């Protein structure tokens, strides 16, 4: 990537995960998410990793990138890593050292997805499957690990910090959070409370768990019921997700989002800045609470 695309090594890698199907966000949260993400990327020289196609959480990232680009405020490196088999009009992309026109207007009748045109680069992974995700998962995980091992400060031996940013999401996102916290060194996780589904479940557990990462029976029952309703799961299926959530809670180290002193800051940007310095200290879940969606004005820190 550094050699072929002439990119500078990032000082931070922001890996965005969330729902793959389209979902709406409250306008204030969408604004906070977009401005905070872009601000963090621009000020730190970060790379942003997403799933690349124009659906779900990636569409929200794309909207933020598009808004930033329209105002001509510095370039953001956003790299989409997608499975070849789910990309619509992929035949138009076949070639070597050529410029290929690509139609980004999606077909509402197609089960495939178009690439999000607001990204700067794409990596497409092909394992022979068509119409389903999965081919990109291992590649993306290995690439993120490889980037984290690149030294940005040879004297101190410091690698590239990686931060996982969660917006909405299904059961697989909870699994991604747990895998991130179990990495060595652990990858901090920034969770957007109020964005729905997996994010809200993790946020609820984080809010009500004790210092030892456990919850009382009442909270456990509420979590199980919420998981069942959210994912349309049976009790036994919900129990498996609950266990993963509680494993995440055991790994958490609470980092508060600040109080009135930071009310004029964009808190996602603030959280990502903070996580940049925590990646080699403790596994962390940093919550962006719903109250800040309503009160925080997005300004540069």
N, C-alpha and C positions, 0 to 999 in steps of 0.2 A: 504493500500500500504506500509506504514511504517512497519506495523506488519507482513503482509503476505510475502512481498518481501524483508523485512529487508533493506528498503531504508532509507537514511537519509533525513530529511525534507529539501527541497530545499531553497536556499536563493533568488531564482528568478524562475519564471515560464514563459517560452517563448512559446506562443501559435501561431503556424504557420498555416496560412490560405492562400488559393489561388486556382488556377484552378485545377479541378479534372481530366480533360482530359490532355493527354500528350502535352507538348509544349516545344519548344526549347528556350534556353537563349543565348544571346551573350556570347562567351567564357569568356570574362573579367568579366561580371556581374555574371556568374555562379561561377567563382573563388572568387570574392568578397563576394558574398552571402554565399557560403559554408564555407570559412575560417573565415569570420566574425561571423557567427552563432556558429561554433564550438569553436572559441576562447572565445566568450562570455559565452558559457555553461561551458567550462572547468575552466575558471578563477573565475566564480561566484558560481559554484556548482549548476547550474540551471538544472531544468527538461525541456525537450522539448516535447510539445504535438503536434501530427499531426493526420491526418486521418488514418494512419496506413497501407494503401494499396500502392502497388508499381505503382502508376500513378501520373501524374501531378506534383504539387508542392511537394508532398510527395516523389516522385522519386528523385527530386533534393536534398531534405533533406537527403534521403538515400544515395545518391552519396557522399555527404559531410561526412556523418557518416562512410561510407565504406573507404573513403580515409584516414580519421583520424585513424580508427581502424588498417589499414594496416601499419601505422607508429608507432603503439603501444604507443600512447601519452595520457595516462590517459583514464579513462572510462567516457563515456557520457551517461546519463540516457535519453533515447528517448522513449516515450510512445505513441504507436499508439492506437487511439480510433476509432474503425470502426464498422459499422453495420454488424451483423452476416450474414444477407441476401445477401450481395454483395461479400462475401469472397469465393474464389474458393478453392476447396479441403478442405472445412471446416469440413467435416466428419472425416478427419484425426486428427482433434484437440480434438475430444470428448474423455473425460476421466477425472479421478481425481487422482492427485498425481502420474501421470505416465509421462514418456518421450515419446513424439510422433514425429516421423519423419514427416516433412512437405515439400511438393514439391513446391518450389518457382518459378518454370518455368511456365510462363503464357501460356495459350492456346489462340492463336490469334483468334480463332473462338468463344470463350466464351465471354459472356457479363459480367461475373464476374471478380473479380480482386484478385490477390494473395497478401498476406501480404508482406511487405517490410522487408527482413531478416536483414537489418542493424539496426533495432530498438531493444532495449533491453527488452521491455515489451509490452504487448498488453492487451487492454480491449475491448471485443466484446459485443455489445449491440443488443439484439434480441427483436423485437416487432412483430414478425410473418411475416413480409414482406420479399419478395425475389426480388433481382435484382435492388434495388433502395436505395438511401441514405435517411437519415432522422432519423433513429432509434437512432443514436448516438448524435444528436444535443443537445437535452435537457440534457442528461447525461453528456456530455462534459462541457456544460455551468455550470451546477450545481457543477460538480467536481472542475472546475477551481475556482468557487466562494468559495467552501469549503476550498480549499487549501489556498486561499488568506486570510482566516480568522485564519489560524493556526499561532500561535505566535512564531516567530524566535528570538524575543528579549522580554522576559516577563517583564523586568524592564521598557522598553519604550513602551510596548504594541504594538510592530511593527509586522504586519502580513507579509505574503509572497507577494512580489510585482509580479504583472502579467503584461506582455508586449505582445501585439498582433503584429505579424510580417506578412506583406502582400507581396505576390509575385504573380503577374498576377491576375487571378480570374475573375469570372463572376458576374452577378448582385447580387447574394447572398453574395458575399464578401463585397460589399458596405454596405449591410445591417448589416453584422457582424461588420464592422468598426463603424457604427453608434451606434449599441448596446454596443460596447466596450466603446465608449466615453460617453455614457449615464449611464454606471455603477456607483455605489456608493460604494467606491470611483471610479473615472473614470479609465479606463484601457488605458494607452498610446498606440499609434499605430505607428509602423515603416513601412514606405511604400517604396518599391523599384521601383523607377522611371525607365522606360525603359524595365521593365519586361513584359509589355503588358496589354491590356484590363483594368480591374478595377483599377489596380495600376497606370496606366498612366492617367486615367481619374481623379482620386483623385489628382494625382500630378499636373496635368494641372490646376485644380480648385484652388489648394493650391497656385500655383505660381502666378495666376492672380487675386485672390480675394483681396479685400481691408481689412483694419484692422477690419472693422465691420463684415467681413465674407461674404460680398456681392460682386457681379461681375457686370460689365457694360453689356449693351445689346449685344454688339459685342461678348464678351466672352461667354455670355449665349447662343447665337446662335451657336457658335463654339462647345460648350459643348453638346448641344442638337444633333447637326449633328453627332458629334463623337460618342455619345451614340447610336444613331440610327444605324450607320454603324458598330460599334463594336459588338453590340448584335443582329443586324438584327431586330431592334424594329421599331414599328410604332411611329409616333410623340407623341401620347398620352402615350404610354409605356415609351418612352424616358423621357417624362416630369416627370413621377413618380420617375425614377432613378435620374434625375436632382435635384428634391426636396430633396432626401435623401443625395445626395452629398453636397448640400448647407447647410443642417442641420449639416453635419460633419464639414463644414467650420465655422459654428457658434461656434462650440465647440473647435476649434483649438487654440493652443497657440504656436506660432512659436518658434522652437528651431533650430537655424542654424547649418548646418553640419560642420562648421569650414572652415578655409581657408588654405593658404600654410603651416601654422604651423602644421596642422594635415595631410599634404599630405602623410606622411609616415605611417599613421595609417590605420588599417582596419576599415572603417567607419561604417559598420554594427555592428561590435563588440563595437565600440565607442558609437553608438546610443543606443544599448541595455544596456550597462553599465550606460549611462546617464539616460535612462528611469527607471532603477532600483531605482533611487533616486527621481523620479518625480511622482510616482504613486499616492501619497497622496497629491499632490500639485495642479496640473492642468491637465485637459484633453489635450493631446498633440498629434499632428501628426508630426512625425519626418521623413523628406524626405531624401532618399538616392539619390541625383541627378545624372543624366546621366553623367555629366562631370567627376564625381569621378570614374565612371566605367572605364574611359579611362586613368585616371592619377594616381589614388591612388595605391600604392603598399601595399599589405596586410602584415603588420608586427604586432607583439604584441605591445600593447600600453605600 
